[in-house]
C-alpha cells in the first residue's frame, strides 16, 4: 500500500477542520439571525425566562434570574427589555434583540412595571410590599413612594403621562396618582379583586376578576360609567395591532373575550383552557397567550379562534413580550395608546 506523505495528510486534515468550522459558523450565524425575532416568556415559578424563535416556535435559550419574574417593560428607546424579579428585588436588563442578560439593578418589589408614554416616568406596583414607586425614567432614581392598601397589581397611564391609574387588588379599588407630584387624586371602589387597567378613548377600563364585568371609569373622579358583562374572572386587557379590537383574558374561566373598539361589546369568545393570562400579537397576526396553569403558551388564530400550536414553557408562565412589537414612536401623544 502506498503511504500518504505526512505533510499532505496534515494539510487535508486542516482543510477538513476549516470546512467544518465554516459550516458550524454558518449554522450559528443562521441561528443568531433567527434569534433576532424572539418571544420572551417569564416563568414565574422557575425563576427563568424562556426565549423562543417566533418563526419556528423553538426555544432558543432559557435565562436564569433570581426568584420570581412576573412582568416586562421595553425601554422607550427599544434597546432593552426590563424584567422585574419581584421576590428577588431586582430589575434585569436584557438585550431586546439578542435576549442576552446584560445588567441588573436592585429595586424594591418590581411586580408590575411600566414606562409613561413620554418616557419620563417609570412606575412599579409593588404587590407584596403594598407600595407604588415612581422613578425617573432616565436613571431610575426614586421620585415618589406611596404606601397603599392593598396589593397594587396592574397600572396604566393617561396618554399625556400626567396620571397613572393603579388597581389595588385586595381592596376592590383603583387609585389615580399624579406622576409629577405623587399625590393621590382619587380612589374608587370598582368590585372584587381588580387587576388589569387600560386607558381607552378617554376612559379607564378595569378587569374586575371577582366579577363577570370590566368596569369603565371616568378618569376625572373614578366613578363607574358602565359595566361590560363577559365571562367570569376578567383579568387583563390588551389592544389589537390594528386598534380595532380589545382583548380581555378571563383567566379563571379559561376564556379570552374580543371587544369591539368603539362599542366595547363582546363580539367573539375564545375558549383557552389553562388560565390565559397575558397576550401579545406576532407579525403574522397570531395571538400568543401564556397559560398560567398549564406550563404552555397557546398560539391562536384571532379570526377563527383555532389554537394552531402550543409551546411548552417553564412553570407558571406569566408575562410575555415579542421583540417585533416596538414602541409606536411615530404616533403623537394624542393618538398613541397607553399599552398594558
RABELTA-V998932 format. One record per run of one state. SS is the DSSP state (~ for helix, > for strand, _ for the rest). FROM is the first residue (numbers start at 1). LEN is the number of residues. If there is no record, write none. Layout:
SS,FROM,LEN  SS,FROM,LEN
This chain:
_,1,5  ~,6,30  _,36,2  >,38,6  _,44,4  >,48,6  _,54,5  >,59,6  _,65,4  >,69,6  _,75,5  >,80,6  _,86,4  >,90,6  _,96,5  >,101,6  _,107,5  >,112,4  _,116,5  >,121,6  _,127,4  >,131,6  _,137,5  >,142,6  _,148,4  >,152,6  _,158,5  >,163,6  _,169,4  >,173,6  _,179,5  >,184,6  _,190,4  >,194,7  _,201,2  >,203,6  _,209,4  >,213,6  _,219,5  >,224,6  _,230,4  >,234,6  _,240,5  >,245,6  _,251,4  >,255,6  _,261,5  >,266,6  _,272,4  >,276,6  _,282,5  >,287,5  _,292,4  >,296,5  _,301,6  >,307,6  _,313,4  >,317,6  _,323,18
